[in-house]
Amino acid sequence: MIRDTLLPLVSGTIFGAGLALGGMTDPARVRGFLHLFGNWDPTLAFVMGGAVLVMALAWLVQRRMQRPIFAEGFSLPDRSDLTARLIGGSALFGIGWGIAGLCPGPGFAALAIAPTSAGIFVAAMLAGMILVRLMEGKT
């Protein structure tokens, strides 16, 4: 129960609170970061920098651990899964992020702040996910 329900709920809540606190649920901030030659907003760079520092610390701690505390083993990425499909999906994700000013995490967190506009984004995102699964025959 704790590993399957409570930990994801707590970590997701902390993540969403961090996004909201950092202003990442405001699409104007994200678009402002991407507007390099206008009224540039560096907020996103600080949020990403903070995330990189936390992740660097996590990697250091992980190296000293024999196994995770709440799992049977580590599930670490490798370079073998770098495919054309992944690169294409990443490019599509970036284009959508730049247009909407939201990505999945901030989109769901923004549901609590601006439910109408965030709801449209989340609905469109979920529709896109369903469309891909239908096209791949994985429903």
N, C-alpha and C positions, 0 to 999 in steps of 0.2 A: 504494500500500500504506500509506504513512504517513498520508496524509490520510483514507483510507477505513477503516482498521483501528486503527492505533496511536494516533492523536490521540483518537478517541472512547474508546478503552480507558483511556488516561491521564487524560483529563478526567473520565470516569465514576468512576474509582478515586479521584481527588482529591475529587470531589463526595461520594461515599459515605463517604470517610474524614472529611470535614468534618461530614457529618450524624452520624456515630457520635461524633466528638469533641464535637460540640455537644449530644449527648444526644437528638437527634431521632429515634433509632431506638427510643426508649422511649415507648410510647403513653401512659403515665401522665404524662409531661412535657407532651405536647401537650394531653391532657385537662385537666391542671392549668392550662395557659394559658387554656383556654376557661372555666374555673371562676372567673369574675370575683368572685363574692361569697362565696367559700369560701377554701380554701387555694390562693390564686393563685400560679402558678409563672411568673415573667417570662422564663425561659430562651429560649423561642421568640421573644420580642420582640428579645432581643439577637442571636440567630442571624439573624432577618430584617433587623435593622438592619445587621449586618455584610454581609449579601448586598446590601442597597441601596447601601452605600458602595462595595463592589467593582463593582457594576453602574454606578454613577455614574461611577467612574473609567474603566470600559470604554467608556462612551458618549463621554467626553471624548477618549479615545485614538482611537476609531473615527472621530470627526469629522475628525481630522487625517490619516487614512489615505485614499489614493485607492482602494485595493482590499485585501481581506483577504490575509493571508499564505498561507493554505492553501486558498483557494477562488477561483473566477473572479470572484465579485461578492458584495456584501452581500445578505443576505436579512432585511430589516428589517420589523417589523410596521407596519401602518397601521390606521386606524380603519374602513376599508371592510369588514373582516371581522367586525365586531361585530354578530352576529345573535341572534335569539331562541334559536336552537339552542345557540349558544355560551353565552349567559347561563343557559339552563336546565341545560346540562351543568355549568357552573361551580357553580350552586346544588346540584346533585346531588353533585358532587365535594366541596363543603364539608360537606354533611350526612354523607356517608360518612366524611370525614376526622374530623369531630367524634365520630362514633360509634366508629370503629375506633382513632382516635389515630394513624393512619398514612396517608400518601399514597404514590404510586408510588415515589418516590426512597427515602425512609426504609424503605418496605416491602421493597424489594429489598436494601437495605443491612442490614436486620434479619435477613435470611435467614442471615447469618453468625453472628449473636448469639443469636437465638431462632428456630431453623429451623421448629419446629412451629407456633407461633402466627403467625409471619410468613408461613409457607408457606400457611396457611389464607387469610390476607388476600390474598396474591399470586394464589392459585388463584381466589378469588372475583373479584378484579379482572380477571384475564384472561378468566374466564367472562363477566363483564359486557361486556367489549370484544368478545368473539366474538358475544354475543347482539345487541349493537347492529349489528354488521356483517351478521349474518344478517337482522335486521329491515329493514335498508336494502338488502339484496340485494347486498352488496359482498364476498362471499367468493370 
